[in-house]
Amino acid sequence: MAVHFLASFLDKASGLFSKKSLPSTIELYDPITVSRPDVEFRVLSSLAKQNVYFIDLDTTNYIDGLIYLPSLGLTLTPPPPQKAARSNLGFLNLETKRETSSPSNPNVAEVDAVLYFEYEGRECKTGLLDNGLAYLFFVKIWNDLDFIIWEKILEEVVRDLTLDFEGYLLPRVNFTVATTFIPHKPSEPSKLIINRQDDNSDASFAVSNHTIGTLENSDGFDDDDDDEEYEELKKPKPRH
């Protein structure tokens, strides 16, 4: 009986080691795949180091930190000053929590430029370039007269994200830059005004007090002859 048990055990063990491998058509994946936007975070870190502030274009709020969004507003204007939270019952408040003073109009944001991590248009298509190393991002500047300011800022970002590989300098990012508006009075400040998006509205953004709607919701632009008039109407207007 002992011999029969040993033979049965050896047969089972032999079967375990002689099992066929998985079919080639079956692929095994790691249970957890981590994908962090490291390049995008480094771009934002370099901008923040140069006193550039970030604005959520949907909420018009300043972003306290680094965030990956397809696009976000850039401004050289600091957020409203903060004030310490009041203590309760006369006790000293040792918490670091602070409340932010409300801006004069919380439903709008003033931005100097928009950074697009994800963009596809006539200017460019963002993403990994053919060399497989550098990423292309798009920056749209509001005031054409501020181009020299943003050129220096972006050049610093490129330097921060350039690798030195055995004497060869390999930039990790490239930028395509476009401008939107040339003011008649260069001495007067001009910024792009973004309205807080309304979930019940078809409008996406507003410049000054002119709402830009979709072509489908526009009236009087169905004919080809009206294309030029439509293009002129949808151009951003200066803030008054």
C-alpha positions as CSV (number, residue, x, y, z in Angstrom):
1,M,0.0,0.0,0.0
2,A,2.9,2.3,0.8
3,V,4.4,1.5,-2.6
4,H,1.1,2.3,-4.3
5,F,0.9,5.7,-2.5
6,L,4.5,6.6,-3.4
7,A,3.8,5.8,-7.1
8,S,0.7,7.9,-7.1
9,F,2.5,10.8,-5.5
10,L,5.3,10.6,-8.1
11,D,2.8,10.6,-10.9
12,K,1.1,13.8,-9.6
13,A,4.5,15.5,-9.1
14,S,5.6,14.5,-12.6
15,G,2.4,16.0,-14.0
16,L,3.0,19.3,-12.3
17,F,6.5,19.7,-13.8
18,S,5.4,18.6,-17.2
19,K,2.5,21.1,-17.6
20,K,2.6,23.1,-20.8
21,S,3.5,26.7,-20.8
22,L,0.9,29.4,-21.4
23,P,-0.2,29.8,-25.0
24,S,1.7,32.6,-26.8
25,T,-1.5,34.5,-27.4
26,I,-2.0,35.1,-23.7
27,E,-0.1,38.1,-22.3
28,L,0.4,38.8,-18.6
29,Y,0.3,42.3,-17.3
30,D,1.4,43.9,-14.0
31,P,-1.6,44.3,-11.7
32,I,-0.7,48.0,-11.2
33,T,0.8,50.2,-13.9
34,V,2.0,53.6,-12.7
35,S,2.1,56.5,-15.3
36,R,3.1,59.8,-13.8
37,P,3.3,63.0,-16.0
38,D,6.9,63.6,-14.8
39,V,7.9,65.9,-17.7
40,E,4.7,68.0,-17.3
41,F,5.4,68.3,-13.6
42,R,8.9,69.4,-14.2
43,V,7.7,72.0,-16.7
44,L,5.3,73.4,-14.1
45,S,8.0,73.3,-11.4
46,S,10.4,75.3,-13.6
47,L,7.6,77.9,-14.3
48,A,6.8,78.2,-10.6
49,K,10.4,78.8,-9.8
50,Q,10.2,81.8,-12.1
51,N,7.1,83.2,-10.2
52,V,4.6,82.0,-12.8
53,Y,1.2,81.2,-11.3
54,F,-1.3,78.6,-12.5
55,I,-5.1,79.1,-12.9
56,D,-7.7,76.4,-13.4
57,L,-9.6,77.6,-16.5
58,D,-12.7,75.8,-15.5
59,T,-13.0,77.2,-11.9
60,T,-10.9,80.4,-12.3
61,N,-9.1,79.5,-9.1
62,Y,-5.4,79.7,-8.5
63,I,-3.8,76.3,-8.3
64,D,-1.6,75.8,-5.2
65,G,0.8,73.2,-6.4
66,L,1.5,71.2,-9.6
67,I,-1.4,69.7,-11.5
68,Y,-1.6,67.9,-14.8
69,L,-4.5,69.2,-16.9
70,P,-4.8,69.3,-20.7
71,S,-4.5,73.1,-20.5
72,L,-4.2,75.7,-17.7
73,G,-3.9,79.4,-17.4
74,L,-0.5,81.1,-16.7
75,T,-0.3,84.5,-15.0
76,L,2.5,86.7,-13.6
77,T,0.0,88.2,-11.2
78,P,0.2,86.6,-7.7
79,P,-3.0,85.3,-6.0
80,P,-4.9,87.5,-3.6
81,P,-3.1,87.9,-0.2
82,Q,-4.0,85.4,2.5
83,K,-5.0,86.2,6.0
84,A,-4.6,83.9,9.1
85,A,-7.8,82.1,10.2
86,R,-9.3,83.6,13.4
87,S,-8.8,81.8,16.6
88,N,-11.8,80.5,18.5
89,L,-12.8,81.5,22.1
90,G,-9.6,83.6,22.5
91,F,-7.3,80.6,22.2
92,L,-4.1,80.8,20.1
93,N,-4.7,79.1,16.8
94,L,-1.6,77.0,16.0
95,E,-2.9,75.4,12.9
96,T,-1.4,76.3,9.5
97,K,-4.8,76.4,7.8
98,R,-5.5,79.8,6.2
99,E,-8.5,81.3,4.4
100,T,-7.9,83.1,1.2
101,S,-9.4,86.6,0.8
102,S,-12.0,86.6,-2.0
103,P,-11.1,88.5,-5.2
104,S,-13.3,91.4,-6.4
105,N,-14.9,89.1,-9.0
106,P,-14.6,85.5,-8.1
107,N,-16.2,84.4,-11.4
108,V,-13.4,85.5,-13.7
109,A,-9.7,85.0,-14.0
110,E,-7.1,87.2,-15.7
111,V,-4.4,85.2,-17.5
112,D,-1.4,86.2,-19.5
113,A,-1.0,82.9,-21.4
114,V,-2.4,79.4,-21.7
115,L,-0.2,76.3,-21.5
116,Y,-1.5,73.3,-23.5
117,F,-0.1,69.9,-22.7
118,E,-2.7,68.5,-25.1
119,Y,-3.4,70.4,-28.3
120,E,-4.1,69.8,-31.9
121,G,-4.6,72.7,-34.3
122,R,-3.1,74.6,-37.1
123,E,-0.2,75.8,-35.0
124,C,1.0,72.3,-33.9
125,K,0.1,68.9,-32.5
126,T,1.5,68.4,-29.0
127,G,3.0,65.1,-27.8
128,L,6.2,63.1,-28.1
129,L,8.4,64.1,-31.0
130,D,9.8,61.7,-33.6
131,N,13.1,61.5,-31.7
132,G,11.3,59.7,-28.9
133,L,12.9,61.9,-26.3
134,A,11.5,65.4,-26.4
135,Y,7.9,66.5,-25.9
136,L,6.3,69.4,-27.8
137,F,3.9,71.7,-25.8
138,F,2.0,74.7,-27.0
139,V,1.8,78.1,-25.3
140,K,-0.6,80.8,-26.4
141,I,0.3,84.3,-25.2
142,W,-2.5,86.9,-24.9
143,N,-0.6,90.1,-25.4
144,D,1.9,90.1,-28.4
145,L,3.9,92.7,-26.7
146,D,4.7,90.3,-23.8
147,F,6.3,87.8,-26.2
148,I,9.9,88.7,-25.1
149,I,8.9,88.1,-21.5
150,W,7.5,84.6,-22.1
151,E,10.4,83.7,-24.5
152,K,12.9,84.2,-21.7
153,I,10.7,82.2,-19.3
154,L,10.3,79.3,-21.7
155,E,14.0,79.3,-22.6
156,E,14.7,78.8,-18.9
157,V,12.2,75.9,-18.8
158,V,14.0,74.3,-21.7
159,R,17.4,74.7,-19.9
160,D,16.0,73.2,-16.8
161,L,14.8,70.1,-18.7
162,T,17.9,69.6,-20.9
163,L,20.0,66.5,-20.3
164,D,23.8,66.4,-20.7
165,F,24.6,63.1,-22.3
166,E,28.3,62.6,-22.7
167,G,28.7,66.2,-23.9
168,Y,25.6,66.3,-26.0
169,L,22.7,68.5,-24.8
170,L,19.4,66.9,-25.3
171,P,16.3,69.0,-24.4
172,R,13.3,67.1,-23.1
173,V,10.8,69.8,-24.1
174,N,10.1,72.1,-27.0
175,F,7.5,74.8,-27.3
176,T,5.4,76.2,-30.1
177,V,4.4,79.8,-29.1
178,A,1.6,81.9,-30.6
179,T,0.2,85.3,-29.7
180,T,-3.4,86.5,-29.8
181,F,-3.7,90.3,-29.4
182,I,-1.9,93.4,-30.3
183,P,-3.2,96.4,-28.2
184,H,-3.7,99.9,-29.7
185,K,-2.3,101.4,-26.5
186,P,0.8,99.5,-25.5
187,S,1.2,101.4,-22.3
188,E,-2.1,100.1,-20.9
189,P,-2.1,96.6,-19.3
190,S,-4.1,94.0,-21.1
191,K,-5.0,90.5,-19.9
192,L,-7.3,87.7,-21.1
193,I,-10.5,87.5,-19.1
194,I,-11.8,84.0,-18.5
195,N,-15.3,83.5,-17.2
196,R,-16.1,80.6,-14.8
197,Q,-17.8,77.9,-16.9
198,D,-21.5,77.4,-16.3
199,D,-22.6,73.8,-16.6
200,N,-25.9,74.9,-18.1
201,S,-24.3,77.1,-20.7
202,D,-23.1,76.2,-24.2
203,A,-20.4,78.9,-23.9
204,S,-16.9,77.7,-23.1
205,F,-15.0,80.9,-22.4
206,A,-15.6,84.6,-22.4
207,V,-13.2,87.4,-23.4
208,S,-14.1,90.8,-21.9
209,N,-17.9,90.8,-22.1
210,H,-18.1,88.9,-25.4
211,T,-19.1,85.3,-25.1
212,I,-17.6,82.9,-27.7
213,G,-20.1,80.2,-28.6
214,T,-19.9,77.2,-30.9
215,L,-20.5,77.6,-34.6
216,E,-23.6,75.4,-34.4
217,N,-25.1,77.9,-31.9
218,S,-24.3,81.0,-34.0
219,D,-26.9,82.6,-36.2
220,G,-26.2,84.0,-39.6
221,F,-23.0,82.1,-40.4
222,D,-24.4,79.2,-42.5
223,D,-23.1,80.5,-45.8
224,D,-19.6,80.5,-47.1
225,D,-19.8,84.2,-47.7
226,D,-20.0,84.8,-43.9
227,D,-16.9,82.8,-43.0
228,E,-14.7,85.9,-43.0
229,E,-17.3,87.8,-40.8
230,Y,-17.4,84.9,-38.4
231,E,-13.6,84.7,-38.1
232,E,-13.5,88.4,-37.3
233,L,-16.3,88.2,-34.7
234,K,-14.7,85.3,-32.8
235,K,-11.4,87.1,-32.4
236,P,-10.8,88.0,-28.7
237,K,-11.5,91.6,-27.9
238,P,-9.5,93.8,-25.6
239,R,-10.5,94.2,-22.0
240,H,-12.0,97.7,-21.2
